Amino acid sequence: MAEWAVRYRSASIALACRAFSISETCYRYQPKLSDENELIADWLVALTMAKRT
């Protein structure tokens, strides 16, 4: 929601973060995904498709 406020309502990052009670660090966070995480996610999806019950 804070990203939306900054992008479409021209709010400053500081104002948007205060309005939505998040830190600026949280606002700027970008996860770094590894290949191992992608492999694990693929396995989890395959398991859930195979074992629907």
C-alpha distance matrix in Angstrom:
0.0 3.8 5.4 5.0 6.3 8.7 9.8 10.4 10.9 12.8 11.5 12.9 11.4 13.3 12.1 8.4 9.4 11.8 9.8 7.6 10.9 10.5 13.1 13.2 15.0 12.3 9.9 13.0 14.2 15.6 17.6 21.2 22.5 26.3 28.7 29.7 26.3 26.4 29.9 29.1 26.2 28.7 31.3 29.0 28.2 32.0 33.0 30.7 32.1 35.7 35.5 33.7 35.4
3.8 0.0 3.8 5.3 5.0 6.3 8.5 10.0 9.9 10.8 8.8 9.5 7.6 9.6 8.9 5.1 6.2 9.2 8.0 6.5 9.4 8.5 10.5 10.0 12.3 10.3 7.4 10.5 12.5 14.5 17.1 20.6 22.6 26.3 29.1 30.2 27.0 27.3 31.0 30.2 27.7 30.4 33.0 30.9 30.4 34.1 35.1 33.2 34.7 38.2 38.1 36.5 38.3
5.4 3.8 0.0 3.8 5.5 5.2 6.0 8.4 9.6 10.1 9.3 9.9 8.1 11.2 11.2 7.8 9.0 12.4 11.6 10.3 12.9 11.3 12.5 11.0 12.8 11.0 7.5 9.4 11.6 12.7 15.6 18.8 20.7 24.4 27.0 28.5 25.5 25.5 29.2 28.9 26.4 28.8 31.6 29.9 29.2 32.8 34.2 32.5 33.7 37.2 37.5 36.1 38.2
5.0 5.3 3.8 0.0 3.8 5.4 5.1 5.7 7.3 9.1 9.1 11.1 10.4 13.4 12.3 9.0 11.3 14.0 12.2 11.3 14.6 13.8 15.6 14.4 16.5 14.5 11.2 13.2 15.2 16.0 18.7 21.8 23.3 27.1 29.3 30.9 27.8 27.4 31.1 30.8 28.0 30.1 33.1 31.2 30.1 33.7 35.2 33.1 34.1 37.7 38.0 36.3 38.4
6.3 5.0 5.5 3.8 0.0 3.8 5.6 5.6 4.9 6.6 5.8 8.3 8.5 10.9 9.2 6.3 9.5 11.5 9.6 9.8 13.2 13.1 14.7 13.7 16.5 15.0 11.7 14.0 16.6 18.0 21.0 24.3 26.1 29.8 32.4 33.9 30.7 30.6 34.3 33.9 31.2 33.5 36.4 34.4 33.5 37.1 38.5 36.4 37.5 41.1 41.2 39.5 41.4
8.7 6.3 5.2 5.4 3.8 0.0 3.8 5.9 5.8 5.1 4.6 5.9 6.1 9.4 8.8 6.6 9.5 12.0 11.2 11.7 14.4 13.5 14.2 12.2 15.0 14.2 10.5 12.1 15.1 16.5 19.9 22.9 25.1 28.7 31.4 33.1 30.3 30.2 34.0 33.9 31.4 33.7 36.7 35.1 34.3 37.8 39.3 37.5 38.7 42.2 42.5 41.1 43.1
9.8 8.5 6.0 5.1 5.6 3.8 0.0 3.8 6.1 6.0 7.6 9.2 9.5 13.0 12.5 10.3 12.9 15.7 14.6 14.6 17.6 16.5 17.2 15.1 17.3 16.4 12.6 13.5 16.3 16.8 20.0 22.8 24.6 28.2 30.5 32.6 29.8 29.3 33.1 33.3 30.6 32.6 35.8 34.4 33.2 36.6 38.5 36.7 37.5 41.1 41.7 40.2 42.5
10.4 10.0 8.4 5.7 5.6 5.9 3.8 0.0 3.8 5.8 8.0 10.9 12.0 15.1 13.6 11.4 14.7 16.8 15.0 15.4 18.7 18.3 19.6 17.9 20.4 19.2 15.6 17.0 19.6 20.2 23.2 26.0 27.6 31.2 33.4 35.4 32.4 31.8 35.5 35.6 32.7 34.5 37.7 36.1 34.7 38.1 39.9 37.9 38.5 42.2 42.7 40.9 43.2
10.9 9.9 9.6 7.3 4.9 5.8 6.1 3.8 0.0 3.8 5.5 9.0 11.0 13.3 11.2 9.7 13.4 14.8 12.8 14.0 17.3 17.6 18.9 17.4 20.5 19.5 16.0 17.8 20.7 21.9 25.1 28.1 30.0 33.7 36.0 37.8 34.8 34.5 38.2 38.1 35.2 37.3 40.3 38.6 37.3 40.9 42.4 40.3 41.1 44.8 45.1 43.2 45.3
12.8 10.8 10.1 9.1 6.6 5.1 6.0 5.8 3.8 0.0 3.8 6.5 9.1 11.6 10.1 9.6 13.0 14.6 13.5 15.1 17.8 17.6 18.2 16.2 19.3 19.0 15.4 16.6 19.9 21.3 24.7 27.6 29.8 33.4 35.9 37.9 35.1 34.9 38.7 38.7 36.1 38.3 41.4 39.8 38.8 42.3 43.9 42.1 43.0 46.6 47.0 45.4 47.5
11.5 8.8 9.3 9.1 5.8 4.6 7.6 8.0 5.5 3.8 0.0 3.8 6.4 8.2 6.4 6.2 9.7 10.9 10.1 12.0 14.5 14.5 15.1 13.4 16.8 16.6 13.3 15.1 18.4 20.3 23.7 26.8 29.2 32.9 35.7 37.3 34.4 34.6 38.4 38.1 35.6 38.1 40.9 39.2 38.5 42.1 43.4 41.6 42.8 46.3 46.5 44.9 46.8
12.9 9.5 9.9 11.1 8.3 5.9 9.2 10.9 9.0 6.5 3.8 0.0 3.8 5.4 5.2 6.2 8.5 10.0 10.6 12.4 14.0 13.4 13.1 10.9 14.3 14.9 11.7 13.0 16.6 18.9 22.4 25.3 28.1 31.6 34.6 36.3 33.6 34.0 37.8 37.6 35.4 38.0 40.8 39.2 38.8 42.4 43.7 42.0 43.5 46.9 47.0 45.7 47.6
11.4 7.6 8.1 10.4 8.5 6.1 9.5 12.0 11.0 9.1 6.4 3.8 0.0 3.8 5.5 5.2 6.0 8.6 9.8 10.6 11.8 10.4 9.8 7.3 10.6 11.1 8.1 9.4 13.0 15.5 18.9 21.9 24.8 28.3 31.4 32.9 30.2 30.9 34.6 34.2 32.2 35.0 37.6 36.0 35.9 39.5 40.6 39.1 40.8 44.1 44.2 43.0 44.8
13.3 9.6 11.2 13.4 10.9 9.4 13.0 15.1 13.3 11.6 8.2 5.4 3.8 0.0 3.8 5.6 5.2 6.3 8.6 10.1 10.3 9.5 8.5 6.8 10.6 11.6 9.5 11.3 14.5 17.6 20.8 23.9 26.9 30.3 33.6 34.8 32.1 33.1 36.7 36.1 34.2 37.2 39.6 37.9 38.0 41.6 42.5 41.0 42.9 46.1 45.9 44.8 46.4
12.1 8.9 11.2 12.3 9.2 8.8 12.5 13.6 11.2 10.1 6.4 5.2 5.5 3.8 0.0 3.8 5.4 5.2 6.1 8.7 9.7 10.3 10.6 9.8 13.6 13.8 11.5 13.9 17.0 19.9 23.1 26.3 29.0 32.6 35.8 36.9 34.0 34.8 38.4 37.7 35.6 38.5 40.9 38.9 38.8 42.5 43.4 41.5 43.3 46.7 46.4 44.9 46.4
8.4 5.1 7.8 9.0 6.3 6.6 10.3 11.4 9.7 9.6 6.2 6.2 5.2 5.6 3.8 0.0 3.8 5.5 5.0 6.2 8.3 8.5 9.7 9.1 12.6 11.8 9.2 12.1 14.9 17.5 20.5 23.9 26.3 30.0 33.0 34.1 31.0 31.7 35.3 34.6 32.3 35.1 37.6 35.5 35.2 39.0 39.9 38.0 39.7 43.0 42.8 41.3 42.9
9.4 6.2 9.0 11.3 9.5 9.5 12.9 14.7 13.4 13.0 9.7 8.5 6.0 5.2 5.4 3.8 0.0 3.8 5.5 5.3 5.7 5.0 6.0 6.2 9.5 8.8 7.2 10.4 12.7 15.9 18.6 22.0 24.6 28.1 31.4 32.2 29.1 30.2 33.7 32.7 30.7 33.8 36.0 34.0 34.1 37.8 38.4 36.7 38.7 41.9 41.5 40.2 41.6
11.8 9.2 12.4 14.0 11.5 12.0 15.7 16.8 14.8 14.6 10.9 10.0 8.6 6.3 5.2 5.5 3.8 0.0 3.8 5.5 4.9 6.4 7.6 8.8 12.2 11.7 10.8 13.9 16.1 19.5 22.0 25.5 28.0 31.5 34.8 35.4 32.3 33.5 37.0 35.7 33.8 37.0 39.0 36.7 36.9 40.7 41.1 39.3 41.4 44.5 43.9 42.5 43.6
9.8 8.0 11.6 12.2 9.6 11.2 14.6 15.0 12.8 13.5 10.1 10.6 9.8 8.6 6.1 5.0 5.5 3.8 0.0 3.8 5.7 8.0 10.4 11.5 14.8 13.5 12.1 15.6 17.7 20.6 23.1 26.7 28.9 32.5 35.6 36.2 32.9 33.8 37.3 36.0 33.7 36.7 38.9 36.4 36.3 40.1 40.6 38.4 40.3 43.7 43.0 41.3 42.5
7.6 6.5 10.3 11.3 9.8 11.7 14.6 15.4 14.0 15.1 12.0 12.4 10.6 10.1 8.7 6.2 5.3 5.5 3.8 0.0 3.8 5.7 9.0 10.7 13.2 11.2 10.2 14.0 15.4 18.2 20.2 23.9 25.9 29.5 32.5 32.9 29.5 30.5 33.9 32.5 30.2 33.2 35.3 32.7 32.7 36.5 36.9 34.7 36.7 40.0 39.3 37.6 38.8
10.9 9.4 12.9 14.6 13.2 14.4 17.6 18.7 17.3 17.8 14.5 14.0 11.8 10.3 9.7 8.3 5.7 4.9 5.7 3.8 0.0 3.8 6.9 9.7 11.8 10.2 10.4 14.0 15.1 18.4 20.2 23.8 26.0 29.4 32.6 32.8 29.5 30.9 34.1 32.5 30.5 33.9 35.6 33.1 33.5 37.2 37.3 35.4 37.7 40.8 39.9 38.5 39.4
10.5 8.5 11.3 13.8 13.1 13.5 16.5 18.3 17.6 17.6 14.5 13.4 10.4 9.5 10.3 8.5 5.0 6.4 8.0 5.7 3.8 0.0 3.8 6.6 8.2 6.4 7.1 10.5 11.4 14.7 16.6 20.2 22.5 25.9 29.2 29.5 26.3 27.8 31.1 29.7 27.9 31.2 33.1 30.8 31.3 35.0 35.3 33.6 35.9 38.9 38.2 37.1 38.3
13.1 10.5 12.5 15.6 14.7 14.2 17.2 19.6 18.9 18.2 15.1 13.1 9.8 8.5 10.6 9.7 6.0 7.6 10.4 9.0 6.9 3.8 0.0 3.8 5.2 5.1 6.4 8.8 10.0 13.7 15.8 19.1 21.9 25.1 28.6 29.0 26.2 27.9 31.2 29.9 28.5 31.9 33.8 31.8 32.5 36.2 36.5 35.2 37.6 40.5 39.9 39.1 40.3
13.2 10.0 11.0 14.4 13.7 12.2 15.1 17.9 17.4 16.2 13.4 10.9 7.3 6.8 9.8 9.1 6.2 8.8 11.5 10.7 9.7 6.6 3.8 0.0 3.8 5.3 4.8 6.2 8.5 12.1 14.9 17.9 21.0 24.3 27.8 28.6 26.0 27.5 31.0 30.2 28.7 31.9 34.1 32.5 33.0 36.6 37.3 36.1 38.3 41.2 41.0 40.3 41.8
15.0 12.3 12.8 16.5 16.5 15.0 17.3 20.4 20.5 19.3 16.8 14.3 10.6 10.6 13.6 12.6 9.5 12.2 14.8 13.2 11.8 8.2 5.2 3.8 0.0 3.8 5.4 5.2 6.1 9.8 12.2 14.9 18.1 21.2 24.8 25.5 23.1 24.8 28.2 27.4 26.3 29.5 31.5 30.1 30.9 34.4 35.0 34.2 36.4 39.2 39.1 38.6 40.2
12.3 10.3 11.0 14.5 15.0 14.2 16.4 19.2 19.5 19.0 16.6 14.9 11.1 11.6 13.8 11.8 8.8 11.7 13.5 11.2 10.2 6.4 5.1 5.3 3.8 0.0 3.8 5.5 5.2 8.8 10.7 14.1 16.8 20.1 23.5 24.0 21.2 22.8 26.2 25.1 23.7 27.0 29.0 27.3 28.0 31.5 32.1 31.0 33.3 36.1 35.9 35.3 36.8
9.9 7.4 7.5 11.2 11.7 10.5 12.6 15.6 16.0 15.4 13.3 11.7 8.1 9.5 11.5 9.2 7.2 10.8 12.1 10.2 10.4 7.1 6.4 4.8 5.4 3.8 0.0 3.8 5.7 8.7 11.6 14.9 17.6 21.1 24.4 25.4 22.6 23.6 27.2 26.5 24.8 27.8 30.2 28.5 28.8 32.4 33.3 32.0 33.9 37.0 37.0 36.2 38.0
13.0 10.5 9.4 13.2 14.0 12.1 13.5 17.0 17.8 16.6 15.1 13.0 9.4 11.3 13.9 12.1 10.4 13.9 15.6 14.0 14.0 10.5 8.8 6.2 5.2 5.5 3.8 0.0 3.8 6.4 9.9 12.7 15.8 19.1 22.4 23.8 21.4 22.4 26.0 25.8 24.3 27.2 29.7 28.5 28.8 32.2 33.4 32.5 34.3 37.3 37.6 37.1 39.1
14.2 12.5 11.6 15.2 16.6 15.1 16.3 19.6 20.7 19.9 18.4 16.6 13.0 14.5 17.0 14.9 12.7 16.1 17.7 15.4 15.1 11.4 10.0 8.5 6.1 5.2 5.7 3.8 0.0 3.8 6.4 9.5 12.5 15.8 19.3 20.3 17.8 19.2 22.7 22.2 21.0 24.0 26.3 25.1 25.8 29.1 30.1 29.4 31.4 34.2 34.5 34.2 36.1
15.6 14.5 12.7 16.0 18.0 16.5 16.8 20.2 21.9 21.3 20.3 18.9 15.5 17.6 19.9 17.5 15.9 19.5 20.6 18.2 18.4 14.7 13.7 12.1 9.8 8.8 8.7 6.4 3.8 0.0 3.8 6.5 9.4 12.8 16.0 17.5 15.2 16.1 19.7 19.7 18.4 21.2 23.7 23.0 23.4 26.6 27.9 27.5 29.2 32.0 32.6 32.5 34.7
17.6 17.1 15.6 18.7 21.0 19.9 20.0 23.2 25.1 24.7 23.7 22.4 18.9 20.8 23.1 20.5 18.6 22.0 23.1 20.2 20.2 16.6 15.8 14.9 12.2 10.7 11.6 9.9 6.4 3.8 0.0 3.8 6.1 9.6 12.9 14.0 11.5 12.8 16.3 16.1 15.1 18.0 20.3 19.6 20.4 23.4 24.6 24.5 26.3 28.9 29.5 29.6 31.8
21.2 20.6 18.8 21.8 24.3 22.9 22.8 26.0 28.1 27.6 26.8 25.3 21.9 23.9 26.3 23.9 22.0 25.5 26.7 23.9 23.8 20.2 19.1 17.9 14.9 14.1 14.9 12.7 9.5 6.5 3.8 0.0 3.8 6.5 10.0 11.5 9.9 11.2 14.5 14.9 14.5 17.1 19.3 19.3 20.3 23.0 24.3 24.7 26.5 28.7 29.6 30.2 32.5
22.5 22.6 20.7 23.3 26.1 25.1 24.6 27.6 30.0 29.8 29.2 28.1 24.8 26.9 29.0 26.3 24.6 28.0 28.9 25.9 26.0 22.5 21.9 21.0 18.1 16.8 17.6 15.8 12.5 9.4 6.1 3.8 0.0 3.8 6.8 8.3 6.5 7.5 10.7 11.4 11.0 13.4 15.7 16.0 16.9 19.3 20.9 21.5 23.1 25.2 26.3 27.0 29.5
26.3 26.3 24.4 27.1 29.8 28.7 28.2 31.2 33.7 33.4 32.9 31.6 28.3 30.3 32.6 30.0 28.1 31.5 32.5 29.5 29.4 25.9 25.1 24.3 21.2 20.1 21.1 19.1 15.8 12.8 9.6 6.5 3.8 0.0 3.8 5.3 5.3 6.6 8.9 10.1 10.9 12.7 14.6 15.6 17.0 18.8 20.3 21.5 23.1 24.7 26.0 27.3 29.7
28.7 29.1 27.0 29.3 32.4 31.4 30.5 33.4 36.0 35.9 35.7 34.6 31.4 33.6 35.8 33.0 31.4 34.8 35.6 32.5 32.6 29.2 28.6 27.8 24.8 23.5 24.4 22.4 19.3 16.0 12.9 10.0 6.8 3.8 0.0 3.8 5.4 5.1 6.2 8.7 9.9 10.6 12.5 14.3 15.4 16.6 18.5 20.1 21.3 22.7 24.3 25.9 28.5
29.7 30.2 28.5 30.9 33.9 33.1 32.6 35.4 37.8 37.9 37.3 36.3 32.9 34.8 36.9 34.1 32.2 35.4 36.2 32.9 32.8 29.5 29.0 28.6 25.5 24.0 25.4 23.8 20.3 17.5 14.0 11.5 8.3 5.3 3.8 0.0 3.8 5.4 5.0 6.2 8.6 9.9 10.6 12.4 14.3 15.4 16.5 18.5 20.1 21.1 22.4 24.2 26.5
26.3 27.0 25.5 27.8 30.7 30.3 29.8 32.4 34.8 35.1 34.4 33.6 30.2 32.1 34.0 31.0 29.1 32.3 32.9 29.5 29.5 26.3 26.2 26.0 23.1 21.2 22.6 21.4 17.8 15.2 11.5 9.9 6.5 5.3 5.4 3.8 0.0 3.8 5.4 5.1 6.1 8.6 9.9 10.5 12.3 14.2 15.3 16.5 18.4 19.9 20.9 22.2 24.5
26.4 27.3 25.5 27.4 30.6 30.2 29.3 31.8 34.5 34.9 34.6 34.0 30.9 33.1 34.8 31.7 30.2 33.5 33.8 30.5 30.9 27.8 27.9 27.5 24.8 22.8 23.6 22.4 19.2 16.1 12.8 11.2 7.5 6.6 5.1 5.4 3.8 0.0 3.8 5.4 5.0 6.2 8.7 9.9 10.6 12.3 14.2 15.4 16.6 18.4 19.9 21.1 23.9
29.9 31.0 29.2 31.1 34.3 34.0 33.1 35.5 38.2 38.7 38.4 37.8 34.6 36.7 38.4 35.3 33.7 37.0 37.3 33.9 34.1 31.1 31.2 31.0 28.2 26.2 27.2 26.0 22.7 19.7 16.3 14.5 10.7 8.9 6.2 5.0 5.4 3.8 0.0 3.8 5.4 5.1 6.3 8.7 10.0 10.6 12.3 14.4 15.5 16.5 18.3 20.1 22.7
29.1 30.2 28.9 30.8 33.9 33.9 33.3 35.6 38.1 38.7 38.1 37.6 34.2 36.1 37.7 34.6 32.7 35.7 36.0 32.5 32.5 29.7 29.9 30.2 27.4 25.1 26.5 25.8 22.2 19.7 16.1 14.9 11.4 10.1 8.7 6.2 5.1 5.4 3.8 0.0 3.8 5.4 5.1 6.2 8.7 9.8 10.5 12.3 14.3 15.3 16.3 18.0 20.3
26.2 27.7 26.4 28.0 31.2 31.4 30.6 32.7 35.2 36.1 35.6 35.4 32.2 34.2 35.6 32.3 30.7 33.8 33.7 30.2 30.5 27.9 28.5 28.7 26.3 23.7 24.8 24.3 21.0 18.4 15.1 14.5 11.0 10.9 9.9 8.6 6.1 5.0 5.4 3.8 0.0 3.8 5.4 5.1 6.2 8.6 9.8 10.6 12.4 14.2 15.3 16.4 18.9
28.7 30.4 28.8 30.1 33.5 33.7 32.6 34.5 37.3 38.3 38.1 38.0 35.0 37.2 38.5 35.1 33.8 37.0 36.7 33.2 33.9 31.2 31.9 31.9 29.5 27.0 27.8 27.2 24.0 21.2 18.0 17.1 13.4 12.7 10.6 9.9 8.6 6.2 5.1 5.4 3.8 0.0 3.8 5.5 5.2 6.2 8.6 10.0 10.7 12.3 14.2 15.6 18.6
31.3 33.0 31.6 33.1 36.4 36.7 35.8 37.7 40.3 41.4 40.9 40.8 37.6 39.6 40.9 37.6 36.0 39.0 38.9 35.3 35.6 33.1 33.8 34.1 31.5 29.0 30.2 29.7 26.3 23.7 20.3 19.3 15.7 14.6 12.5 10.6 9.9 8.7 6.3 5.1 5.4 3.8 0.0 3.8 5.4 5.0 6.1 8.6 9.9 10.4 12.0 14.1 16.7
29.0 30.9 29.9 31.2 34.4 35.1 34.4 36.1 38.6 39.8 39.2 39.2 36.0 37.9 38.9 35.5 34.0 36.7 36.4 32.7 33.1 30.8 31.8 32.5 30.1 27.3 28.5 28.5 25.1 23.0 19.6 19.3 16.0 15.6 14.3 12.4 10.5 9.9 8.7 6.2 5.1 5.5 3.8 0.0 3.8 5.4 5.1 6.2 8.6 9.9 10.4 11.9 14.2
28.2 30.4 29.2 30.1 33.5 34.3 33.2 34.7 37.3 38.8 38.5 38.8 35.9 38.0 38.8 35.2 34.1 36.9 36.3 32.7 33.5 31.3 32.5 33.0 30.9 28.0 28.8 28.8 25.8 23.4 20.4 20.3 16.9 17.0 15.4 14.3 12.3 10.6 10.0 8.7 6.2 5.2 5.4 3.8 0.0 3.8 5.4 5.2 6.2 8.6 10.0 10.6 13.7
32.0 34.1 32.8 33.7 37.1 37.8 36.6 38.1 40.9 42.3 42.1 42.4 39.5 41.6 42.5 39.0 37.8 40.7 40.1 36.5 37.2 35.0 36.2 36.6 34.4 31.5 32.4 32.2 29.1 26.6 23.4 23.0 19.3 18.8 16.6 15.4 14.2 12.3 10.6 9.8 8.6 6.2 5.0 5.4 3.8 0.0 3.8 5.5 5.2 6.2 8.6 10.2 13.4
33.0 35.1 34.2 35.2 38.5 39.3 38.5 39.9 42.4 43.9 43.4 43.7 40.6 42.5 43.4 39.9 38.4 41.1 40.6 36.9 37.3 35.3 36.5 37.3 35.0 32.1 33.3 33.4 30.1 27.9 24.6 24.3 20.9 20.3 18.5 16.5 15.3 14.2 12.3 10.5 9.8 8.6 6.1 5.1 5.4 3.8 0.0 3.8 5.4 5.1 5.9 8.3 10.8
30.7 33.2 32.5 33.1 36.4 37.5 36.7 37.9 40.3 42.1 41.6 42.0 39.1 41.0 41.5 38.0 36.7 39.3 38.4 34.7 35.4 33.6 35.2 36.1 34.2 31.0 32.0 32.5 29.4 27.5 24.5 24.7 21.5 21.5 20.1 18.5 16.5 15.4 14.4 12.3 10.6 10.0 8.6 6.2 5.2 5.5 3.8 0.0 3.8 5.5 5.2 5.8 8.6
32.1 34.7 33.7 34.1 37.5 38.7 37.5 38.5 41.1 43.0 42.8 43.5 40.8 42.9 43.3 39.7 38.7 41.4 40.3 36.7 37.7 35.9 37.6 38.3 36.4 33.3 33.9 34.3 31.4 29.2 26.3 26.5 23.1 23.1 21.3 20.1 18.4 16.6 15.5 14.3 12.4 10.7 9.9 8.6 6.2 5.2 5.4 3.8 0.0 3.8 5.7 5.8 9.4
35.7 38.2 37.2 37.7 41.1 42.2 41.1 42.2 44.8 46.6 46.3 46.9 44.1 46.1 46.7 43.0 41.9 44.5 43.7 40.0 40.8 38.9 40.5 41.2 39.2 36.1 37.0 37.3 34.2 32.0 28.9 28.7 25.2 24.7 22.7 21.1 19.9 18.4 16.5 15.3 14.2 12.3 10.4 9.9 8.6 6.2 5.1 5.5 3.8 0.0 3.8 6.0 8.9
35.5 38.1 37.5 38.0 41.2 42.5 41.7 42.7 45.1 47.0 46.5 47.0 44.2 45.9 46.4 42.8 41.5 43.9 43.0 39.3 39.9 38.2 39.9 41.0 39.1 35.9 37.0 37.6 34.5 32.6 29.5 29.6 26.3 26.0 24.3 22.4 20.9 19.9 18.3 16.3 15.3 14.2 12.0 10.4 10.0 8.6 5.9 5.2 5.7 3.8 0.0 3.8 5.5
33.7 36.5 36.1 36.3 39.5 41.1 40.2 40.9 43.2 45.4 44.9 45.7 43.0 44.8 44.9 41.3 40.2 42.5 41.3 37.6 38.5 37.1 39.1 40.3 38.6 35.3 36.2 37.1 34.2 32.5 29.6 30.2 27.0 27.3 25.9 24.2 22.2 21.1 20.1 18.0 16.4 15.6 14.1 11.9 10.6 10.2 8.3 5.8 5.8 6.0 3.8 0.0 3.8
35.4 38.3 38.2 38.4 41.4 43.1 42.5 43.2 45.3 47.5 46.8 47.6 44.8 46.4 46.4 42.9 41.6 43.6 42.5 38.8 39.4 38.3 40.3 41.8 40.2 36.8 38.0 39.1 36.1 34.7 31.8 32.5 29.5 29.7 28.5 26.5 24.5 23.9 22.7 20.3 18.9 18.6 16.7 14.2 13.7 13.4 10.8 8.6 9.4 8.9 5.5 3.8 0.0
